[in-house]
Amino acid sequence: MSVPVIAFFNNKGGVGKTTLVYHIGWMMSELGFRVVAADLDPQGNLSAAFLDEEAMEGLWEETAQSSTIYGAVRPLQRGVGDVSAPHLERIEENLALIPGDMDLSRFEDELSQVWPKCLDRDERAFRVISAFWRVIQKGAEKHQADVVLVDLGPNLGAINRAALIASDHVVIPLGPDLYSLQGLRNLGPSLRQWRQGWQERLLKNPDRELELPKGEMRPLGYIVMAHSQRLDRPVNSYDKWIGRIPLTYRQSVLEEGGEAPPVGNDPHCLALLKHFRSLMPMAQEARKPIFHLKPADGAIGSHYSGVRDAYEDFRKLANKIIQQARISKR
């Protein structure tokens, strides 16, 4: 039985995908769940959040390329073997990372080329398209994980198509702005097209012993990252865009008509997160999640109140995702 995979994705960049995966991964692990965080963004921002530059440099050295997600798929790309079990960076007892790699972008062209070949019952094409899922599952088994959280880049390219095919659920981070809504409008049709395309291809799998992802990509809901609101943006502009999110989500992602409730009452809204403001750079400097900041890190006075609020916000969000995705402990 495969381990549930949750992808965090929007076609719009800068909406807090990496921040969410990082903090939710930490919070789920604190709640007693065993978590693998997989960095499938060639920019490697999630890996940089977990690891310092010295550790990243060691992983990206040419002699250590097997230590990244690209290293795990490279034998398949080179035609000298299949995917290998990934290297896991242990962050803490319940939390592990499959490190990202800027060289992963080299895999994009091949993923694009083999997509149509699946319709011709090309076995290698199926192995390439399912590579991320099979690597993730090997890593999850190695860690005895309960769930895998995946961070993706903000585009609709072949890497993200393969990564989303590997996902059971999709969480969509949004900012209260025009660009996030446009990303949402682009994302919905792409998810449906990729889901349908993969279902057609699954019927043509020539090797019944080759286990493949179901590619369900079920929309789990959206998260409004209010910290993306600019301080100089008029309040009425903020209200304008945030007010359009529920209906846009229903129409573009769920293909539902009718009216939609406001964000605060929308069952599809997983969370409306508050501003992180100065806590985020403080957490980045301390290399820990916001809710783990201590007075020694500078979290004093109103900052420490913000730390407590962040803990409660992420605890509620993590529990909601766990409940709706039906994640259970081994």
ABEGO torsion letter per residue (X at the ends): XBBBBBBBBBABBGAGAAAAAAAAAAAAAAAGBBBBBBBABAAGAAAAAABBAAAAAAAABAAAAAABAAAAAAAAAAGAEBBBBBBBBBABAABBBBBBBAAAAAAAAAAAAAAAAAAAGBAAAAAAAAAAAAAAAAAAAAAGBABBBBBBBBBABAAAAAAAAABABBBBBBBBBAAAAAAAAAAAAAAAAAAAAAAAAAAABABAABBBBAGAGBBAEBBBBAAABBAABBAAAAAAAAAAAAAAAAAAAAGBBEBBBBAAABAABABBBBBAEAAAAAAAAAGBBAAABBAAAGBBEAAAAAAAAAAAAAAAAAAAAAAAAGBBBX
